């Protein structure tokens, strides 16, 4: 599967993957701060953004999607970063293809299992009738019944596109709904990436906790965990300058 991506900047290659329900657009503000030192690849994962939709959706195929992208760009090894679901993708990639990862950055996700916790979001998105929808404002009002947080609604609505035929989701909502359990799956127990790894967590997020550290160290023995103050799960949106500063410090 040929993923949609945007390439810019000069220097060694840095590839960034977004999280669930997101797209490469979520990383524009971070990317602009890194263009002077890196050739930046912002990527839409399958079933998201402008990348193709597929009935097959799991970390195995998402790892191979990324491998195909690197091969197509002639990239032997890269700096690699992923947030949330993207973090799981890059972790799986690093343990499978360690020689292709110079350094690894994981945004607010640990290697272990996460229970399904997106039911209300999925219920809200699936309840929207796109055939009768007249405006984004109407979509926002309907989503508010199941998703009270305005910021989360605005994030989700970035994946709602509109053309002459009406509204449509850029995300593959039916497949994501059917296979949502794939997002929380843990890394295989015996897998290891020994290269330099940075876990960036949000201080106000519960996605990475002290209890996750042994698991992080087992899979990524050369890892560091840094917690970003005043940031939740979407740390790149809430504290972009702090995230950029830590990325620069780690990548060197």
Residue pairs with C-beta under 8 A, 6 or more apart in sequence:
1 46
1 51
1 52
1 54
1 61
1 65
1 68
2 52
2 68
2 69
2 72
3 43
3 44
3 45
3 46
3 51
3 52
3 65
3 66
3 68
3 69
4 24
4 43
4 44
4 49
4 50
4 51
5 24
5 41
5 42
5 43
5 44
5 69
6 24
6 41
6 42
7 39
7 40
7 41
7 73
8 31
8 35
8 39
8 40
9 31
9 34
9 35
9 36
9 37
9 38
9 39
9 40
10 35
10 36
10 38
10 39
11 36
11 37
11 38
11 39
12 38
12 39
12 78
12 79
12 102
13 38
13 39
13 41
13 73
13 75
13 78
13 79
14 34
14 38
14 39
14 40
14 41
14 78
14 79
14 80
14 81
14 251
15 41
15 43
15 66
15 69
15 70
15 78
15 79
15 80
15 81
16 24
16 27
16 30
16 31
16 40
16 41
16 42
16 43
16 81
16 82
16 83
16 86
17 43
17 45
17 66
17 81
17 82
17 83
17 86
17 87
17 89
17 90
18 24
18 26
18 27
18 43
18 44
18 45
18 48
18 49
18 82
18 83
18 84
18 85
18 86
19 26
19 82
19 83
19 84
19 85
19 86
19 87
19 107
20 84
20 85
20 118
20 176
20 183
21 48
21 121
21 155
21 156
21 159
21 171
21 176
22 48
22 49
22 83
22 84
22 86
22 155
22 158
22 159
23 44
23 48
23 49
23 50
23 158
23 159
23 170
24 42
24 43
24 44
24 49
25 49
25 158
26 83
26 155
26 158
26 236
26 237
27 42
27 83
27 236
28 42
29 236
29 237
29 240
30 236
30 240
30 243
30 244
30 247
31 40
31 42
33 240
33 241
33 244
34 40
34 244
34 247
34 248
37 248
37 251
38 79
38 251
41 69
41 73
41 78
43 51
43 66
43 69
44 50
44 51
45 51
45 62
45 65
45 85
45 86
45 89
46 52
46 53
46 54
46 57
46 61
46 62
46 65
46 172
47 53
47 54
47 57
47 171
47 172
47 175
47 176
48 159
48 170
48 171
48 172
49 159
49 170
50 170
51 65
53 172
53 175
54 61
54 172
54 175
55 175
57 172
57 175
57 176
57 179
57 182
58 179
58 182
58 185
59 88
59 89
59 92
59 182
59 185
60 92
62 89
62 92
63 89
63 92
63 93
63 96
63 97
66 89
66 90
66 93
67 93
67 97
67 100
70 76
70 78
70 100
75 100
76 100
77 99
77 100
77 101
77 102
78 100
78 101
78 102
79 101
79 102
79 103
79 105
79 251
80 90
80 93
80 94
80 101
80 102
80 103
80 104
80 105
81 90
81 104
81 105
81 106
81 107
81 247
82 88
82 89
82 90
82 91
82 105
82 106
82 107
83 107
83 108
83 109
83 236
84 107
84 108
84 109
84 207
84 233
85 109
85 183
86 107
87 106
87 107
87 108
87 109
88 109
88 183
88 185
88 187
90 101
90 104
90 105
90 106
91 104
91 106
91 109
91 111
91 187
91 193
91 219
91 220
92 187
92 191
93 100
93 101
94 101
94 104
94 193
94 195
94 197
94 220
95 187
95 188
95 191
95 192
95 193
95 219
96 191
98 193
98 194
98 195
101 193
101 195
102 195
103 195
103 196
103 197
103 198
103 250
103 251
104 193
104 195
104 196
104 197
104 198
104 220
105 197
105 198
105 200
105 247
105 250
105 251
106 197
106 198
106 199
106 200
107 200
107 235
107 236
107 243
108 200
108 201
108 202
108 205
108 207
108 208
108 233
108 235
109 207
109 208
110 199
110 207
110 208
110 209
110 212
110 215
110 216
111 186
111 187
111 212
111 215
111 216
111 219
111 220
112 186
112 187
112 212
112 215
113 184
113 185
113 186
114 183
114 184
114 207
115 184
116 180
116 181
116 183
116 184
117 184
118 180
118 183
120 146
120 147
121 146
121 147
121 152
121 156
122 173
122 176
122 177
122 180
123 146
124 142
124 143
124 145
124 146
124 147
125 143
125 156
125 169
125 173
126 173
126 177
127 142
127 145
127 146
128 139
128 142
128 143
130 166
130 167
130 168
130 169
131 166
133 139
133 166
133 167
136 157
136 160
136 162
139 157
139 160
139 167
140 153
140 154
140 157
143 153
143 156
143 157
144 150
144 153
147 153
147 156
155 234
155 237
159 169
159 170
159 171
160 167
160 168
160 169
160 170
161 167
161 168
161 169
161 170
162 168
187 219
191 219
192 218
192 219
192 220
192 221
193 219
193 220
194 220
194 221
194 222
195 222
196 222
196 223
196 250
197 220
197 222
197 223
197 224
198 223
198 224
198 226
198 246
198 247
198 250
199 208
199 216
199 220
199 223
199 224
199 225
199 226
200 226
200 228
200 235
200 243
200 246
200 247
201 207
201 208
201 225
201 226
201 227
201 228
201 235
202 227
202 228
202 231
202 232
202 233
202 234
202 235
202 238
202 239
203 227
203 228
203 229
203 230
203 231
204 230
204 231
204 232
205 231
205 232
205 233
205 235
207 233
208 216
208 225
208 227
213 225
216 223
216 225
217 223
224 250
226 246
228 235
228 239
228 242
228 243
228 246
229 239
229 242
230 238
230 239
231 238
231 239
231 242
231 243
232 238
235 242
235 243
236 243
